[in-house]
Amino acid sequence: MTLTSALESIVGQDGVTGVVWNDAQGLLLGSQGDFQGVRSGFGALNVLISRAQALGPDDSTPILRLETTKRRVVVQKQSDGTVLAVSTSKDVDAIDSKE
């Protein structure tokens, strides 16, 4: 599976509106969905993950949840050191809670 097809597969999941994948140094490997047009600034996700990991009592990998007025973004460091961020629309959460 190519990186592009993996990103497309993630964005194809119910409720997912965008995905970003950075390498271990914070360089953008790829993006899809509502992050696709943005080409800079995603390296900050790696910094946030490393700072959050430093706060923990052990070597566990933190999961960050960032929230804006329009979306929620979940960020996690993968076992190979890359960082994956997945966004969902708040509208999707409202629909899910009504069902």
N, C-alpha and C positions, 0 to 999 in steps of 0.2 A: 504494500500500500504506500502510495506517495504521500508526502506531507500535505499537498493540496487536497487530495482525496480524503485524508484523515480530517482535515479542517472542515471540509464540506460535509462530511459525515456527522461531525459534532454539531454544526449549525443546523443540520437537518433534523435534530432531535426536537421534540415538542417543547415549545417555550424558549428555546435558545435563539438569541438574536445576533450574537457575535462571539468570536473566539480570537484570541491572540496567543501565539506561541513564541517565546524567547529562548535563545540558547542560554547556557549557564553564565555567560558574561553580560547578558541583558540585550544582546543584539536580536533584532526582530527576525524570526525565521519565517513567519507567515501570519496572515490574518484573514478573516472572512466575516461576512455579515456587516453589522453596523460599525465594526472597527476597520474594515477593509481600506477605506480611503485615507486613514491616518498612518503616517510613516515614522513618526518620532514620538518620544516621550514614554514609550512602553518599558524602557529599561528601568524606570522607577519602580515597576512591579517587583523586579528582582531585589532591589534595595529594601522595599517594604517587607518582603519575605525574609530576607536575611536578618533584618532588625527584629522582626517578630520571633524568629527562631532563637535569637540571642536572649529574648525575655523568658523563654521556657526553661523549666528545670532539667530537661533531658534533651536528647537528640531528636525528639519527635518533630515531624514536619507540620508546621502550622497551616491552617487554612484561613485565609483572609476573606472577609466579606465586606465589600465596599458598596455603599448605597448612595445614589443620587436621586433627584426628583423623578427621573425617567426610567432608571434601570438599577438592577443589582448585579454586581460583578463578584464572582468567586475566584480567588487566585490560590494556586497551590504549586509548590515545587515538586517536580516529578523525580522518580528514583534515579534518572540519568542526569539530574542537575538542571534540566530545562524548567521553565516556568510557564504554566498554562493558566490563562484567564478566560472565563466563560461568562457572558452576560445574558441576563434575561430581562424582559420588559416587566415593569411593575403592573402593566395592564394584564399580563398573563396570570400573575399571582391573584389579581382580583377576580378574574374569570374562574380560576381553579377553586377559590374559596366559596364561590356561589354555587358550584355544582354539588 
